[in-house]
């Protein structure tokens, strides 16, 4: 059998805006087979928004494919880059509640939950809170939001050692006196109302965040300044708060060990190194761990894409 790749492009047959409270509306869409097996895709970031290509991880004849933009990003409203928008009502647990409200809105009893990077974090949080609603989990680039993860990304002891040029630019954007806490320093600038302050900060933040997505260098996705500000503000908001999770919280998997799960991680993932995937597998040995030997972080890298679609294909005909 050859290497699996994306299913052909498809368009949604239904879209909408869901009022989730706190003055927020989230964009959602459904594609694929209206009578198919339900799956919800949880995008990364936080604040990355959904892309059309993300519908293509799933067999459109077998799956009812649900995508949505998490609070304050993509087509959800209000948008994080707009003046005066507060992210106070945007936390991990608000997003978990949004997923459950969307499930109810669509009349779905149980669904497969698929998440990569931050999406894996959110998938685990949702499954732990609502295990009876999850048929399977497919997780890519596991991010557990631990202190070690924060140190890897935002101090000189982790990814910075492999990307010194990019790290120097990220660190150098902030005055030396503020470099003991780069997330806090960027947070202050990103939420400054002056575009002359927050737009350059967003460009610098995003340049670092998007610098190491693939094993081999690849151009980052084209984003305008407004998108960069939204993305960077939401990320800084979450990372400054430990993603609103207790240390090690997501490794308590007692409530979900019965759920079939596939974990996929690139061997050379510089954003979410595979030790987190291993720690999750060690706590949850029933989950199948697939390390992709020639991949970094991105879900579309050939080896990772093959494993993800192998996983969704493997679950597509399992009855709920």
BAVEX-497664 format. One record per residue (C-alpha): residue number from 1; x, y, z; residue in three letters. Coordinates in steps of 0.25 Angstrom, whole numbers, plus 5000, padded with zeros to 4 digits. Example, Ala and Ser with C-alpha at 12.3 -4.5 7.8 and 13.67 -1.06 7.14 Angstrom:
BEGIN
{node 1, {5049, 4982, 5031}, "Ala"} {node 2, {5055, 4996, 5029}, "Ser"} 
//
This chain:
BEGIN
{node 1, {5000, 5000, 5000}, "Unk"} {node 2, {5005, 5014, 4996}, "Unk"} {node 3, {5007, 5026, 5005}, "Unk"} {node 4, {4994, 5032, 5008}, "Unk"} {node 5, {4992, 5047, 5005}, "Unk"} {node 6, {4980, 5057, 5006}, "Unk"} {node 7, {4967, 5054, 5001}, "Unk"} {node 8, {4962, 5063, 4990}, "Unk"} {node 9, {4957, 5077, 4993}, "Unk"} {node 10, {4943, 5079, 4998}, "Unk"} {node 11, {4934, 5090, 5002}, "Unk"} {node 12, {4924, 5091, 5014}, "Unk"} {node 13, {4910, 5088, 5012}, "Unk"} {node 14, {4906, 5096, 5024}, "Unk"} {node 15, {4912, 5107, 5032}, "Unk"} {node 16, {4907, 5116, 5043}, "Unk"} {node 17, {4911, 5125, 5055}, "Unk"} {node 18, {4908, 5119, 5069}, "Unk"} {node 19, {4906, 5129, 5081}, "Unk"} {node 20, {4914, 5123, 5092}, "Unk"} {node 21, {4912, 5134, 5102}, "Unk"} {node 22, {4921, 5145, 5108}, "Unk"} {node 23, {4918, 5153, 5095}, "Unk"} {node 24, {4925, 5142, 5086}, "Unk"} {node 25, {4921, 5135, 5074}, "Unk"} {node 26, {4928, 5124, 5068}, "Unk"} {node 27, {4929, 5120, 5053}, "Unk"} {node 28, {4926, 5106, 5050}, "Unk"} {node 29, {4924, 5097, 5037}, "Unk"} {node 30, {4921, 5083, 5033}, "Unk"} {node 31, {4926, 5076, 5021}, "Unk"} {node 32, {4926, 5062, 5016}, "Unk"} {node 33, {4915, 5052, 5018}, "Unk"} {node 34, {4903, 5057, 5025}, "Unk"} {node 35, {4900, 5043, 5030}, "Unk"} {node 36, {4914, 5039, 5032}, "Unk"} {node 37, {4922, 5037, 5045}, "Unk"} {node 38, {4924, 5050, 5053}, "Unk"} {node 39, {4938, 5056, 5055}, "Unk"} {node 40, {4942, 5069, 5060}, "Unk"} {node 41, {4955, 5076, 5056}, "Unk"} {node 42, {4962, 5084, 5067}, "Unk"} {node 43, {4972, 5094, 5061}, "Unk"} {node 44, {4985, 5099, 5067}, "Unk"} {node 45, {4991, 5112, 5072}, "Unk"} {node 46, {4984, 5115, 5081}, "Unk"} {node 47, {4978, 5125, 5071}, "Unk"} {node 48, {4982, 5118, 5058}, "Unk"} {node 49, {4968, 5117, 5052}, "Unk"} {node 50, {4963, 5106, 5042}, "Unk"} {node 51, {4968, 5104, 5028}, "Unk"} {node 52, {4961, 5098, 5016}, "Unk"} {node 53, {4972, 5087, 5015}, "Unk"} {node 54, {4968, 5082, 5029}, "Unk"} {node 55, {4955, 5076, 5024}, "Unk"} {node 56, {4964, 5067, 5016}, "Unk"} {node 57, {4969, 5058, 5027}, "Unk"} {node 58, {4956, 5050, 5026}, "Unk"} {node 59, {4949, 5041, 5016}, "Unk"} {node 60, {4938, 5050, 5012}, "Unk"} {node 61, {4929, 5038, 5008}, "Unk"} {node 62, {4930, 5032, 5022}, "Unk"} {node 63, {4931, 5045, 5031}, "Unk"} {node 64, {4922, 5056, 5035}, "Unk"} {node 65, {4934, 5066, 5037}, "Unk"} {node 66, {4932, 5078, 5047}, "Unk"} {node 67, {4942, 5089, 5047}, "Unk"} {node 68, {4941, 5102, 5055}, "Unk"} {node 69, {4949, 5115, 5059}, "Unk"} {node 70, {4952, 5116, 5073}, "Unk"} {node 71, {4948, 5128, 5081}, "Unk"} {node 72, {4954, 5142, 5075}, "Unk"} {node 73, {4961, 5136, 5063}, "Unk"} {node 74, {4958, 5132, 5049}, "Unk"} {node 75, {4943, 5136, 5046}, "Unk"} {node 76, {4939, 5136, 5060}, "Unk"} {node 77, {4935, 5149, 5066}, "Unk"} {node 78, {4939, 5158, 5073}, "Unk"} {node 79, {4953, 5157, 5066}, "Unk"} {node 80, {4965, 5158, 5075}, "Unk"} {node 81, {4972, 5168, 5066}, "Unk"} {node 82, {4961, 5178, 5067}, "Unk"} {node 83, {4962, 5190, 5077}, "Unk"} {node 84, {4957, 5188, 5091}, "Unk"} {node 85, {4954, 5173, 5090}, "Unk"} {node 86, {4956, 5166, 5103}, "Unk"} {node 87, {4961, 5151, 5104}, "Unk"} {node 88, {4957, 5150, 5118}, "Unk"} {node 89, {4946, 5140, 5114}, "Unk"} {node 90, {4955, 5132, 5105}, "Unk"} {node 91, {4962, 5120, 5113}, "Unk"} {node 92, {4963, 5105, 5111}, "Unk"} {node 93, {4951, 5103, 5119}, "Unk"} {node 94, {4943, 5113, 5111}, "Unk"} {node 95, {4947, 5105, 5098}, "Unk"} {node 96, {4944, 5092, 5104}, "Unk"} {node 97, {4930, 5097, 5107}, "Unk"} {node 98, {4929, 5103, 5093}, "Unk"} {node 99, {4932, 5089, 5087}, "Unk"} {node 100, {4921, 5083, 5095}, "Unk"} {node 101, {4911, 5094, 5092}, "Unk"} {node 102, {4914, 5092, 5077}, "Unk"} {node 103, {4912, 5077, 5078}, "Unk"} {node 104, {4898, 5079, 5084}, "Unk"} {node 105, {4895, 5089, 5074}, "Unk"} {node 106, {4898, 5079, 5062}, "Unk"} {node 107, {4890, 5068, 5069}, "Unk"} {node 108, {4902, 5059, 5070}, "Unk"} {node 109, {4903, 5048, 5081}, "Unk"} {node 110, {4917, 5044, 5080}, "Unk"} {node 111, {4929, 5048, 5071}, "Unk"} {node 112, {4943, 5046, 5068}, "Unk"} {node 113, {4952, 5057, 5073}, "Unk"} {node 114, {4964, 5060, 5064}, "Unk"} {node 115, {4974, 5071, 5069}, "Unk"} {node 116, {4989, 5075, 5066}, "Unk"} {node 117, {4998, 5083, 5074}, "Unk"} {node 118, {4990, 5092, 5083}, "Unk"} {node 119, {4978, 5084, 5077}, "Unk"} {node 120, {4984, 5072, 5084}, "Unk"} {node 121, {4983, 5080, 5097}, "Unk"} {node 122, {4969, 5084, 5095}, "Unk"} {node 123, {4965, 5070, 5091}, "Unk"} {node 124, {4971, 5064, 5103}, "Unk"} {node 125, {4964, 5074, 5112}, "Unk"} {node 126, {4951, 5072, 5105}, "Unk"} {node 127, {4951, 5057, 5106}, "Unk"} {node 128, {4955, 5057, 5121}, "Unk"} {node 129, {4943, 5066, 5123}, "Unk"} {node 130, {4933, 5059, 5114}, "Unk"} {node 131, {4938, 5044, 5112}, "Unk"} {node 132, {4924, 5039, 5109}, "Unk"} {node 133, {4924, 5048, 5096}, "Unk"} {node 134, {4937, 5043, 5090}, "Unk"} {node 135, {4937, 5031, 5081}, "Unk"} {node 136, {4952, 5032, 5078}, "Unk"} {node 137, {4964, 5042, 5079}, "Unk"} {node 138, {4974, 5045, 5068}, "Unk"} {node 139, {4986, 5054, 5074}, "Unk"} {node 140, {4997, 5060, 5066}, "Unk"} {node 141, {5009, 5068, 5072}, "Unk"} {node 142, {5005, 5066, 5087}, "Unk"} {node 143, {5006, 5078, 5095}, "Unk"} {node 144, {5003, 5076, 5110}, "Unk"} {node 145, {5005, 5091, 5114}, "Unk"} {node 146, {5016, 5088, 5125}, "Unk"} {node 147, {5026, 5097, 5130}, "Unk"} {node 148, {5037, 5089, 5122}, "Unk"} {node 149, {5029, 5092, 5110}, "Unk"} {node 150, {5029, 5107, 5113}, "Unk"} {node 151, {5044, 5106, 5116}, "Unk"} {node 152, {5047, 5099, 5102}, "Unk"} {node 153, {5039, 5110, 5094}, "Unk"} {node 154, {5042, 5123, 5102}, "Unk"} {node 155, {5056, 5121, 5108}, "Unk"} {node 156, {5070, 5119, 5102}, "Unk"} {node 157, {5070, 5105, 5107}, "Unk"} {node 158, {5062, 5098, 5097}, "Unk"} {node 159, {5058, 5101, 5082}, "Unk"} {node 160, {5067, 5113, 5083}, "Unk"} {node 161, {5079, 5104, 5082}, "Unk"} {node 162, {5075, 5099, 5069}, "Unk"} {node 163, {5070, 5112, 5063}, "Unk"} {node 164, {5080, 5122, 5068}, "Unk"} {node 165, {5078, 5132, 5057}, "Unk"} {node 166, {5063, 5132, 5059}, "Unk"} {node 167, {5064, 5132, 5074}, "Unk"} {node 168, {5074, 5144, 5074}, "Unk"} {node 169, {5063, 5152, 5066}, "Unk"} {node 170, {5052, 5148, 5076}, "Unk"} {node 171, {5060, 5151, 5088}, "Unk"} {node 172, {5066, 5163, 5082}, "Unk"} {node 173, {5053, 5170, 5080}, "Unk"} {node 174, {5051, 5172, 5095}, "Unk"} {node 175, {5061, 5181, 5103}, "Unk"} {node 176, {5071, 5174, 5111}, "Unk"} {node 177, {5065, 5178, 5124}, "Unk"} {node 178, {5052, 5170, 5121}, "Unk"} {node 179, {5058, 5157, 5115}, "Unk"} {node 180, {5056, 5149, 5128}, "Unk"} {node 181, {5042, 5147, 5124}, "Unk"} {node 182, {5040, 5148, 5109}, "Unk"} {node 183, {5025, 5144, 5109}, "Unk"} {node 184, {5022, 5155, 5119}, "Unk"} {node 185, {5030, 5165, 5111}, "Unk"} {node 186, {5023, 5162, 5098}, "Unk"} {node 187, {5009, 5161, 5105}, "Unk"} {node 188, {5011, 5176, 5109}, "Unk"} {node 189, {5014, 5180, 5095}, "Unk"} {node 190, {5004, 5171, 5088}, "Unk"} {node 191, {4992, 5177, 5096}, "Unk"} {node 192, {4997, 5191, 5095}, "Unk"} {node 193, {4986, 5199, 5088}, "Unk"} {node 194, {4996, 5206, 5079}, "Unk"} {node 195, {4998, 5199, 5065}, "Unk"} {node 196, {5013, 5205, 5065}, "Unk"} {node 197, {5015, 5196, 5077}, "Unk"} {node 198, {5007, 5183, 5075}, "Unk"} {node 199, {5008, 5181, 5060}, "Unk"} {node 200, {5024, 5180, 5061}, "Unk"} {node 201, {5023, 5171, 5073}, "Unk"} {node 202, {5013, 5162, 5066}, "Unk"} {node 203, {5022, 5161, 5054}, "Unk"} {node 204, {5034, 5157, 5063}, "Unk"} {node 205, {5025, 5147, 5072}, "Unk"} {node 206, {5020, 5140, 5059}, "Unk"} {node 207, {5033, 5139, 5053}, "Unk"} {node 208, {5039, 5131, 5064}, "Unk"} {node 209, {5026, 5123, 5066}, "Unk"} {node 210, {5026, 5119, 5051}, "Unk"} {node 211, {5041, 5117, 5049}, "Unk"} {node 212, {5042, 5102, 5052}, "Unk"} {node 213, {5029, 5096, 5047}, "Unk"} {node 214, {5035, 5086, 5038}, "Unk"} {node 215, {5047, 5077, 5037}, "Unk"} {node 216, {5053, 5084, 5025}, "Unk"} {node 217, {5051, 5099, 5024}, "Unk"} {node 218, {5038, 5103, 5018}, "Unk"} {node 219, {5032, 5117, 5016}, "Unk"} {node 220, {5022, 5120, 5027}, "Unk"} {node 221, {5007, 5123, 5022}, "Unk"} {node 222, {5004, 5137, 5017}, "Unk"} {node 223, {4998, 5145, 5028}, "Unk"} {node 224, {4994, 5160, 5028}, "Unk"} {node 225, {4997, 5168, 5040}, "Unk"} {node 226, {4983, 5167, 5046}, "Unk"} {node 227, {4984, 5152, 5046}, "Unk"} {node 228, {4998, 5153, 5052}, "Unk"} {node 229, {4993, 5161, 5063}, "Unk"} {node 230, {4981, 5152, 5066}, "Unk"} {node 231, {4989, 5140, 5066}, "Unk"} {node 232, {5000, 5146, 5075}, "Unk"} {node 233, {4991, 5152, 5085}, "Unk"} {node 234, {4983, 5139, 5087}, "Unk"} {node 235, {4996, 5131, 5088}, "Unk"} {node 236, {5002, 5141, 5098}, "Unk"} {node 237, {4989, 5141, 5106}, "Unk"} {node 238, {4990, 5126, 5107}, "Unk"} {node 239, {5004, 5124, 5109}, "Unk"} {node 240, {5005, 5135, 5120}, "Unk"} {node 241, {4995, 5127, 5128}, "Unk"} {node 242, {5000, 5113, 5126}, "Unk"} {node 243, {4989, 5110, 5117}, "Unk"} {node 244, {4979, 5110, 5129}, "Unk"} {node 245, {4984, 5096, 5133}, "Unk"} {node 246, {4990, 5091, 5145}, "Unk"} {node 247, {5004, 5085, 5144}, "Unk"} {node 248, {5003, 5071, 5138}, "Unk"} {node 249, {4988, 5071, 5138}, "Unk"} {node 250, {4986, 5065, 5124}, "Unk"} {node 251, {4994, 5053, 5128}, "Unk"} {node 252, {4983, 5048, 5138}, "Unk"} {node 253, {4976, 5039, 5127}, "Unk"} {node 254, {4968, 5030, 5136}, "Unk"} {node 255, {4955, 5035, 5131}, "Unk"} {node 256, {4959, 5033, 5116}, "Unk"} {node 257, {4967, 5020, 5116}, "Unk"} {node 258, {4956, 5013, 5110}, "Unk"} {node 259, {4955, 5022, 5098}, "Unk"} {node 260, {4963, 5017, 5085}, "Unk"} {node 261, {4974, 5027, 5082}, "Unk"} {node 262, {4985, 5029, 5072}, "Unk"} {node 263, {4997, 5038, 5076}, "Unk"} {node 264, {5006, 5043, 5064}, "Unk"} {node 265, {5018, 5051, 5066}, "Unk"} {node 266, {5030, 5055, 5058}, "Unk"} {node 267, {5043, 5050, 5063}, "Unk"} {node 268, {5049, 5064, 5060}, "Unk"} {node 269, {5038, 5072, 5064}, "Unk"} {node 270, {5044, 5085, 5070}, "Unk"} {node 271, {5031, 5091, 5074}, "Unk"} {node 272, {5025, 5079, 5082}, "Unk"} {node 273, {5037, 5070, 5084}, "Unk"} {node 274, {5033, 5055, 5085}, "Unk"} {node 275, {5036, 5053, 5099}, "Unk"} {node 276, {5022, 5059, 5103}, "Unk"} {node 277, {5016, 5048, 5093}, "Unk"} {node 278, {5024, 5038, 5100}, "Unk"} {node 279, {5020, 5043, 5114}, "Unk"} {node 280, {5005, 5042, 5110}, "Unk"} {node 281, {5007, 5028, 5104}, "Unk"} {node 282, {5014, 5024, 5117}, "Unk"} {node 283, {5002, 5028, 5125}, "Unk"} {node 284, {4993, 5022, 5115}, "Unk"} {node 285, {4999, 5010, 5109}, "Unk"} {node 286, {4986, 5006, 5102}, "Unk"} {node 287, {4988, 5018, 5093}, "Unk"} {node 288, {4996, 5015, 5080}, "Unk"} {node 289, {5008, 5023, 5078}, "Unk"} {node 290, {5014, 5026, 5064}, "Unk"} {node 291, {5027, 5033, 5064}, "Unk"} {node 292, {5030, 5038, 5049}, "Unk"} {node 293, {5045, 5037, 5047}, "Unk"} {node 294, {5046, 5048, 5036}, "Unk"} {node 295, {5037, 5059, 5041}, "Unk"} {node 296, {5036, 5071, 5049}, "Unk"} {node 297, {5023, 5078, 5055}, "Unk"} {node 298, {5014, 5080, 5043}, "Unk"} {node 299, {5002, 5071, 5040}, "Unk"} {node 300, {5004, 5072, 5025}, "Unk"} {node 301, {5018, 5066, 5025}, "Unk"} {node 302, {5017, 5053, 5017}, "Unk"} {node 303, {5020, 5043, 5028}, "Unk"} {node 304, {5012, 5050, 5038}, "Unk"} {node 305, {5000, 5052, 5028}, "Unk"} {node 306, {5001, 5037, 5024}, "Unk"} {node 307, {5000, 5033, 5039}, "Unk"} {node 308, {4988, 5042, 5042}, "Unk"} {node 309, {4980, 5038, 5030}, "Unk"} {node 310, {4983, 5023, 5033}, "Unk"} {node 311, {4977, 5026, 5047}, "Unk"} {node 312, {4965, 5033, 5042}, "Unk"} {node 313, {4963, 5022, 5031}, "Unk"} {node 314, {4964, 5012, 5042}, "Unk"} {node 315, {4953, 5018, 5050}, "Unk"} {node 316, {4944, 5022, 5039}, "Unk"} {node 317, {4935, 5009, 5039}, "Unk"} {node 318, {4935, 5006, 5054}, "Unk"} {node 319, {4921, 5007, 5059}, "Unk"} {node 320, {4918, 5018, 5070}, "Unk"} 
//
